[in-house]
Amino acid sequence: KRDYDMIILHGGTNDAWDNAPVGKMTEGFGASNTYDVTTFAGGLETPFKYAKETFTDAQFGYIINFKINRSDVGKLADMSEYFDMAKQICDKWEIPYLDLYSDEDFNNNVLKYKEYTNLYDLIHPSTAGFDVLAPVISDWMKTIPAYYEELNKPEEPSVDVSEVASEAASEAVSEAISDLDSEPAIDNEGASS
């Protein structure tokens, strides 16, 4: 099936877990084989390109993972360089994203990422964790159609007001001259000719 309304992508945590190099975003939108999939950046651009080319009528979104309180595993304690790159790549590919990582209130007070309440191993959500995440993600997904509506809105043509005013004045003058030419001539005696 290739007819989807919306496709949500999520990733980057395992790259941080494995200390994968962040890499660099490519210029332009070249062939998939130009992406360095040994890096986070290339590994993210590859599915973005595939999804955009394959599911042309779908709307896309990307979820930037919440914080993880595990300094003993790879770069999980500080994934900011991965997710800063993810934001740049999302902007390039015009994919809206939900940034859970940067939302301190969400991480500390809602998800409580430093406790085992919602993350059974301080990495993966428990049932309670999914109950916390689901409404946040659902509410964000409801904003995606408006993003694409704005993105696909036709640009208003820019108009040079002075040029329009000049054209309007020229037309008015031409019309006035035309009106004068069509009026009957009056001689010095006051009689029409």
HURAWO-V447355 format. One record per residue. N is the residue number from 1. PHI is phi in whole degrees, 0 to 359 (NA if undefined). PSI is psi in whole degrees, 0 to 359 (NA if undefined). OMEGA is omega in radians with two decimals (NA if undefined). Layout:
BEGIN
n->N phi->PHI psi->PSI omega->OMEGA
n->N phi->PHI psi->PSI omega->OMEGA
END
This chain:
BEGIN
n->1 phi->NA psi->136 omega->-3.13
n->2 phi->234 psi->11 omega->-3.06
n->3 phi->251 psi->87 omega->-3.12
n->4 phi->245 psi->145 omega->3.07
n->5 phi->282 psi->318 omega->-3.04
n->6 phi->213 psi->141 omega->3.09
n->7 phi->232 psi->123 omega->3.14
n->8 phi->251 psi->127 omega->3.13
n->9 phi->249 psi->153 omega->-3.12
n->10 phi->208 psi->136 omega->3.12
n->11 phi->179 psi->173 omega->3.09
n->12 phi->119 psi->333 omega->-3.09
n->13 phi->296 psi->317 omega->-3.14
n->14 phi->292 psi->331 omega->3.05
n->15 phi->296 psi->315 omega->3.10
n->16 phi->295 psi->320 omega->3.12
n->17 phi->303 psi->316 omega->-3.07
n->18 phi->270 psi->6 omega->-3.10
n->19 phi->57 psi->34 omega->3.13
n->20 phi->297 psi->145 omega->3.06
n->21 phi->296 psi->143 omega->-3.13
n->22 phi->292 psi->317 omega->3.14
n->23 phi->78 psi->194 omega->-3.08
n->24 phi->230 psi->146 omega->3.04
n->25 phi->288 psi->141 omega->3.13
n->26 phi->280 psi->160 omega->3.02
n->27 phi->275 psi->139 omega->3.07
n->28 phi->70 psi->198 omega->-3.02
n->29 phi->230 psi->52 omega->-3.07
n->30 phi->294 psi->182 omega->-3.12
n->31 phi->298 psi->151 omega->-3.09
n->32 phi->304 psi->328 omega->-3.10
n->33 phi->288 psi->358 omega->3.09
n->34 phi->271 psi->355 omega->-3.14
n->35 phi->269 psi->133 omega->-3.14
n->36 phi->277 psi->94 omega->-3.06
n->37 phi->286 psi->0 omega->3.01
n->38 phi->277 psi->358 omega->3.11
n->39 phi->243 psi->160 omega->3.08
n->40 phi->300 psi->313 omega->-3.09
n->41 phi->301 psi->310 omega->3.13
n->42 phi->295 psi->324 omega->3.11
n->43 phi->291 psi->336 omega->3.09
n->44 phi->272 psi->320 omega->-3.14
n->45 phi->294 psi->327 omega->-3.12
n->46 phi->301 psi->308 omega->3.11
n->47 phi->290 psi->332 omega->3.07
n->48 phi->298 psi->313 omega->-3.14
n->49 phi->297 psi->312 omega->-3.14
n->50 phi->302 psi->312 omega->-3.10
n->51 phi->297 psi->315 omega->-3.12
n->52 phi->295 psi->324 omega->-3.14
n->53 phi->281 psi->328 omega->-3.04
n->54 phi->272 psi->321 omega->-3.07
n->55 phi->246 psi->68 omega->-2.95
n->56 phi->295 psi->336 omega->-3.13
n->57 phi->264 psi->358 omega->-3.08
n->58 phi->276 psi->157 omega->2.97
n->59 phi->259 psi->145 omega->-3.03
n->60 phi->242 psi->156 omega->3.01
n->61 phi->210 psi->158 omega->3.14
n->62 phi->228 psi->135 omega->3.12
n->63 phi->256 psi->121 omega->3.03
n->64 phi->273 psi->123 omega->-3.00
n->65 phi->302 psi->155 omega->3.04
n->66 phi->289 psi->169 omega->3.12
n->67 phi->291 psi->154 omega->3.12
n->68 phi->232 psi->131 omega->-3.08
n->69 phi->262 psi->60 omega->-3.14
n->70 phi->224 psi->93 omega->3.14
n->71 phi->281 psi->351 omega->-3.11
n->72 phi->274 psi->357 omega->-3.07
n->73 phi->235 psi->111 omega->3.07
n->74 phi->48 psi->230 omega->3.13
n->75 phi->250 psi->27 omega->-3.09
n->76 phi->297 psi->331 omega->-3.12
n->77 phi->291 psi->336 omega->3.11
n->78 phi->215 psi->94 omega->-3.12
n->79 phi->260 psi->14 omega->-3.01
n->80 phi->301 psi->321 omega->-3.12
n->81 phi->295 psi->327 omega->3.09
n->82 phi->292 psi->315 omega->-3.03
n->83 phi->280 psi->336 omega->2.98
n->84 phi->296 psi->318 omega->3.09
n->85 phi->294 psi->320 omega->3.13
n->86 phi->301 psi->319 omega->3.13
n->87 phi->297 psi->318 omega->3.11
n->88 phi->298 psi->317 omega->-3.13
n->89 phi->292 psi->319 omega->3.08
n->90 phi->300 psi->317 omega->3.12
n->91 phi->298 psi->317 omega->3.12
n->92 phi->301 psi->314 omega->-3.06
n->93 phi->272 psi->4 omega->-3.14
n->94 phi->55 psi->52 omega->3.10
n->95 phi->242 psi->119 omega->3.12
n->96 phi->291 psi->151 omega->-3.12
n->97 phi->227 psi->153 omega->3.03
n->98 phi->257 psi->114 omega->-3.08
n->99 phi->264 psi->86 omega->3.09
n->100 phi->287 psi->330 omega->-3.06
n->101 phi->298 psi->318 omega->-3.06
n->102 phi->275 psi->354 omega->-3.10
n->103 phi->272 psi->91 omega->-3.08
n->104 phi->300 psi->318 omega->-3.14
n->105 phi->299 psi->314 omega->3.12
n->106 phi->300 psi->310 omega->-3.08
n->107 phi->297 psi->315 omega->-3.05
n->108 phi->278 psi->318 omega->-2.96
n->109 phi->256 psi->335 omega->-3.11
n->110 phi->259 psi->300 omega->3.13
n->111 phi->285 psi->330 omega->-3.12
n->112 phi->55 psi->59 omega->-2.98
n->113 phi->295 psi->346 omega->3.12
n->114 phi->268 psi->3 omega->-3.12
n->115 phi->242 psi->163 omega->3.13
n->116 phi->274 psi->2 omega->-3.07
n->117 phi->302 psi->310 omega->-3.05
n->118 phi->250 psi->348 omega->3.11
n->119 phi->234 psi->100 omega->-2.95
n->120 phi->299 psi->336 omega->3.10
n->121 phi->234 psi->19 omega->-3.05
n->122 phi->66 psi->13 omega->3.08
n->123 phi->230 psi->306 omega->-3.03
n->124 phi->261 psi->138 omega->3.13
n->125 phi->293 psi->141 omega->2.98
n->126 phi->274 psi->182 omega->3.06
n->127 phi->303 psi->316 omega->3.10
n->128 phi->298 psi->323 omega->3.10
n->129 phi->296 psi->318 omega->3.09
n->130 phi->294 psi->326 omega->3.08
n->131 phi->295 psi->330 omega->3.09
n->132 phi->282 psi->318 omega->-3.09
n->133 phi->288 psi->321 omega->-3.00
n->134 phi->304 psi->311 omega->-3.12
n->135 phi->292 psi->329 omega->3.11
n->136 phi->294 psi->313 omega->3.13
n->137 phi->293 psi->317 omega->3.13
n->138 phi->300 psi->314 omega->3.13
n->139 phi->298 psi->320 omega->3.11
n->140 phi->295 psi->317 omega->-3.13
n->141 phi->300 psi->329 omega->3.11
n->142 phi->294 psi->342 omega->3.13
n->143 phi->272 psi->346 omega->-3.05
n->144 phi->297 psi->316 omega->3.12
n->145 phi->303 psi->323 omega->3.12
n->146 phi->294 psi->324 omega->3.08
n->147 phi->300 psi->312 omega->-3.11
n->148 phi->289 psi->327 omega->3.08
n->149 phi->298 psi->315 omega->3.11
n->150 phi->293 psi->319 omega->-3.13
n->151 phi->297 psi->322 omega->-3.07
n->152 phi->266 psi->4 omega->3.12
n->153 phi->295 psi->132 omega->3.14
n->154 phi->297 psi->141 omega->3.12
n->155 phi->289 psi->138 omega->3.04
n->156 phi->287 psi->132 omega->3.13
n->157 phi->295 psi->138 omega->3.10
n->158 phi->282 psi->140 omega->-3.08
n->159 phi->237 psi->131 omega->3.04
n->160 phi->276 psi->108 omega->-3.05
n->161 phi->301 psi->320 omega->-3.13
n->162 phi->296 psi->324 omega->3.12
n->163 phi->292 psi->318 omega->3.12
n->164 phi->296 psi->316 omega->3.13
n->165 phi->297 psi->319 omega->3.13
n->166 phi->295 psi->318 omega->3.11
n->167 phi->295 psi->317 omega->3.13
n->168 phi->297 psi->319 omega->3.12
n->169 phi->295 psi->318 omega->3.12
n->170 phi->298 psi->318 omega->3.12
n->171 phi->296 psi->319 omega->3.14
n->172 phi->296 psi->318 omega->3.12
n->173 phi->296 psi->315 omega->3.13
n->174 phi->299 psi->319 omega->3.13
n->175 phi->295 psi->318 omega->3.14
n->176 phi->296 psi->318 omega->3.12
n->177 phi->295 psi->318 omega->3.12
n->178 phi->298 psi->318 omega->3.10
n->179 phi->298 psi->319 omega->3.14
n->180 phi->295 psi->320 omega->-3.13
n->181 phi->294 psi->330 omega->-3.07
n->182 phi->271 psi->348 omega->3.11
n->183 phi->284 psi->147 omega->3.11
n->184 phi->294 psi->143 omega->3.14
n->185 phi->285 psi->146 omega->3.10
n->186 phi->245 psi->130 omega->3.13
n->187 phi->273 psi->177 omega->-3.08
n->188 phi->297 psi->338 omega->-3.10
n->189 phi->275 psi->354 omega->-3.13
n->190 phi->91 psi->3 omega->-3.13
n->191 phi->264 psi->146 omega->3.11
n->192 phi->281 psi->149 omega->3.09
n->193 phi->249 psi->NA omega->NA
END
